[in-house]
C-alpha cells in the first residue's frame, strides 16, 4: 500500500492556509510545480479530490479540509518525536531558526553569537531579521522556531520568556543638549521628536513608555532603522529615544549627546517567544537562561 508522505501533508496544510499554490510553495521552499505535483500525487494515493482549483483562490474540498486537519496532528506528533530524540542526545544541537527584530539584531547579536557558539558548538543557528509582526506570523506558521524580540507584543498561540528590562536614553545633537545631566519624559518635545515609522514595535514601546498621548503630532521625519534615525539626529533634524544597547559609543557618531532619564525611567522588555505547546520548550528556556549568563 502506498501511503501519503509527510512532505505531501506539509504541502496540503500550506495550501489550505495560503489558498494559493505560489504562496504555499514559498512557505515550503519548493517550486510551484513541485508543490502542485505533490498535491496531485496525494490525490492519486487517496483516490479523492482534495483541492478546488479556481482562477483566483484555491480552496479545499470537505475531504481535503478533513485531511489537512488530520495531517496537522500527524506532523505535530512527528515533531515531538524528532524533538525528543534531540533532547535525549543533547539540548540545543542541530538547526534552530531564530527570528530577531531589527532594533536588537545589530546590537545584541555581535555580543552573544560568539559565546553561544562556544557554549553550544553543535547548535546550527539560522538568523532571520524582520519586524515583530512578520516574525511572529512566521513563528505561528512554523517557519521559525524561536524569537528574540521586545515586549509587550500581543499574539495568540505563543509563549514568552522575559529576559531583562532595557532602559531608553534621550539622544540629541550636542548643540541642543539640555543644561542638566538627566531629563524627564515631560521634557520631550513632541514637535521635535524623531521615531521609527509605523510598524516598528520600538516606536510603540517608546510612545507607551514615555506616555506620549498625541503621536500623530510627531515630526514628519521618520526612519525604517535605528541607524538612519541616529544619522537624522546627528545632522540636527531632531531628537530621539534610543534603547541602551544602541547607545554604545561605537554605535553613535560624535555629534550626538546621550542623557539618562530621571526615575521612573522609560523601558522596554527583551525576551524570547515560541509556539505554545512546542516540544522544544525546555531547550528554548535553556537558550534564554544562557543569554542571561553570557
C-alpha positions in Angstrom: 0.0 0.0 0.0 1.3 3.4 -1.0 0.9 5.9 1.9 0.9 9.7 1.9 4.3 11.3 2.8 4.9 13.9 5.5 6.0 16.3 2.7 2.7 15.9 0.9 0.9 16.7 4.1 3.0 19.8 4.6 2.1 20.9 1.1 -1.6 20.4 1.8 -1.5 22.3 5.1 0.3 25.2 3.4 -2.2 25.3 0.6 -5.1 25.4 3.0 -3.5 28.3 4.8 -2.4 30.4 1.8 -5.1 29.5 -0.7 -2.5 29.9 -3.4 -0.1 27.4 -5.0 2.6 30.0 -5.4 2.4 31.3 -1.8 2.2 27.8 -0.4 5.3 26.8 -2.4 7.2 29.8 -1.0 6.4 28.7 2.6 7.5 25.1 1.8 10.7 26.4 0.0 9.9 24.5 -3.2 8.8 25.5 -6.7 5.2 25.8 -7.5 5.3 22.9 -9.9 6.9 20.7 -7.2 4.1 21.5 -4.8 1.4 21.1 -7.4 2.8 17.7 -8.3 2.9 16.7 -4.7 -0.7 17.6 -4.1 -1.7 15.7 -7.3 0.2 12.6 -6.1 -1.6 12.8 -2.7 -5.0 13.0 -4.5 -4.0 9.9 -6.6 -2.9 8.0 -3.5 -6.2 8.7 -1.7 -8.3 8.5 -4.9 -10.1 11.6 -3.8 -10.1 15.3 -4.9 -8.6 17.5 -2.2 -8.4 20.8 -3.9 -10.9 23.0 -5.8 -8.7 24.9 -8.3 -10.2 28.3 -9.1 -8.9 31.1 -11.2 -8.1 33.3 -8.2 -8.4 31.4 -5.0 -7.7 27.8 -4.2 -9.9 26.1 -1.6 -10.0 22.6 -0.2 -12.9 20.1 -0.6 -14.6 18.9 2.5 -12.4 15.8 2.5 -9.4 18.0 1.8 -10.1 20.1 4.8 -10.6 17.0 7.0 -7.3 15.5 5.6 -5.4 18.8 6.3 -6.7 18.7 9.9 -5.6 15.1 10.5 -2.2 15.9 8.7 -1.6 18.7 11.1 -2.0 16.4 14.1 0.3 13.8 12.4 3.0 16.4 11.8 2.7 17.7 15.3 3.4 14.2 16.7 6.4 13.7 14.3 7.8 17.0 15.6 7.5 15.7 19.1 9.4 12.5 18.1 12.2 14.5 16.5 12.4 17.0 19.4 12.5 14.2 21.9 15.3 12.4 20.1 17.4 15.7 20.1 16.7 16.2 23.8 17.9 12.7 24.6 21.1 13.3 22.6 21.9 16.8 23.9 20.0 20.1 24.2 20.5 22.9 21.7 22.0 20.8 18.9 21.1 20.9 15.2 19.2 23.7 13.4 17.4 26.5 15.3 15.6 29.1 13.2 15.8 32.3 15.3 13.8 35.4 14.4 15.2 38.7 15.7 13.8 42.2 15.3 16.0 45.0 13.7 16.3 47.1 16.9 18.0 44.2 18.6 19.9 42.2 15.9 22.8 44.6 15.1 23.5 45.5 18.7 22.9 42.3 20.7 23.8 39.5 18.3 27.5 40.5 18.0 27.8 40.1 21.8 26.0 36.8 22.1 26.8 34.8 18.9 30.5 34.0 19.7 29.6 33.0 23.2 26.7 30.8 22.0 29.0 29.1 19.5 31.4 28.4 22.3 28.8 27.0 24.7 26.7 25.1 22.1 29.1 24.1 19.4 26.6 21.7 17.8 23.9 24.4 17.5 23.2 25.4 13.9 21.7 28.9 14.5 19.9 30.3 11.5 19.2 34.1 11.9 16.1 35.7 10.3 15.9 39.5 10.9 12.5 41.2 10.4 9.8 43.3 12.0 7.9 41.9 15.0 4.6 41.2 13.3 6.3 39.3 10.5 8.5 37.1 12.6 5.5 36.4 14.9 3.5 35.3 11.8 6.4 33.1 10.7 6.5 31.6 14.2 2.8 30.8 14.1 3.2 29.3 10.7 6.0 27.1 11.8 8.8 28.5 9.6 10.6 29.9 12.7 11.4 28.1 15.9 12.2 30.9 18.4 12.1 34.7 18.5 14.3 37.3 20.2 12.2 40.4 20.5 10.8 43.2 22.6 7.6 43.1 24.6 4.8 43.7 25.2 3.6 42.2 21.9 0.1 40.6 21.8 -0.2 37.5 19.8 -2.2 34.3 20.0 -0.6 30.9 20.4 2.9 31.9 21.6 4.6 31.6 24.9 7.1 34.2 26.2 10.1 34.2 28.5 11.1 37.6 29.9 14.9 38.1 30.0 15.7 41.7 31.0 14.4 45.2 31.1 16.2 47.7 28.9 16.1 51.5 29.6 15.6 54.2 26.9 18.0 57.1 26.7 17.4 60.6 25.3 19.6 61.4 22.2 20.1 64.9 20.8 22.6 66.9 18.8 25.4 68.2 21.0 24.4 71.9 20.4 20.9 71.1 21.6 22.0 69.3 24.8 19.9 70.5 27.9 21.8 72.2 30.7 21.4 69.2 33.1 22.7 65.7 33.4 19.3 63.9 33.2 16.0 64.6 31.5 12.4 63.8 32.3 9.8 62.4 29.9 7.9 65.5 30.4 10.8 67.4 28.8 10.2 65.7 25.5 9.1 68.0 22.7 6.6 66.1 20.5 7.3 68.5 17.7 11.0 67.8 17.7 10.9 64.0 18.4 12.0 61.5 15.8 10.8 57.9 15.9 10.8 54.9 13.7 8.0 54.7 11.2 4.7 52.8 11.9 5.2 49.0 12.0 8.2 49.0 14.3 7.4 47.9 17.9 10.1 50.2 19.2 8.0 53.1 18.1 5.0 51.8 20.1 7.1 50.9 23.1 8.7 54.4 23.2 5.4 56.1 22.9 3.9 54.0 25.7 6.9 54.2 28.0 7.0 58.0 27.8 3.2 58.5 27.9 3.2 60.4 24.6 -0.5 61.0 24.2 -0.5 62.6 20.7 1.8 60.6 18.4 0.1 62.0 15.4 1.8 65.3 16.1 5.3 63.8 15.7 7.6 65.3 13.2 7.3 64.3 9.5 10.8 62.8 9.6 10.8 59.1 10.4 13.1 56.2 9.7 13.0 52.5 9.0 16.1 51.7 11.0 17.8 52.9 14.2 20.9 53.6 12.2 19.0 56.1 10.0 17.4 57.6 13.0 20.7 58.2 14.6 22.0 60.0 11.4 19.0 62.2 11.4 19.7 63.3 14.9 23.4 63.6 14.1 22.6 66.1 11.4 20.3 68.3 13.5 16.9 67.1 12.4 15.6 66.5 15.9 15.9 64.3 19.0 15.0 60.7 19.6 14.8 57.9 22.1 17.4 55.1 21.9 17.4 51.7 23.7 20.5 51.2 25.8 22.1 48.6 23.5 22.2 51.2 20.7 23.9 53.9 22.8 27.4 52.3 22.9 30.0 54.8 21.7 31.0 52.8 18.7 27.3 52.8 17.5 27.0 56.6 17.7 28.5 59.5 15.6 30.4 62.2 17.5 27.8 64.9 17.2 25.2 63.1 19.4 24.8 63.5 23.2 23.1 60.8 25.2 21.3 61.6 28.5 19.8 59.3 31.1 16.2 59.7 32.1 15.0 60.5 35.6 13.2 57.8 37.6 10.9 56.2 36.7 12.9 55.5 33.5 11.1 54.6 30.3 12.0 51.0 29.4 11.2 48.1 27.1 11.3 44.4 27.9 13.5 41.9 26.0 12.7 38.3 25.8 12.2 35.2 23.7 9.0 33.6 22.4 8.0 30.3 20.9 4.8 28.5 19.8 2.8 27.3 22.7 2.9 23.5 23.0 6.3 23.3 21.2 8.0 20.1 22.4 11.4 22.0 22.5 10.2 24.4 25.2 12.8 23.1 27.7 15.5 23.8 25.1 14.2 27.3 24.5 14.3 28.0 28.2 17.9 26.8 28.4 18.7 29.2 25.5 17.0 32.1 27.3 18.8 31.4 30.5 22.1 31.1 28.6 21.6 34.6 27.2 21.3 36.0 30.7 24.5 34.3 31.8 26.7 35.1 28.8 
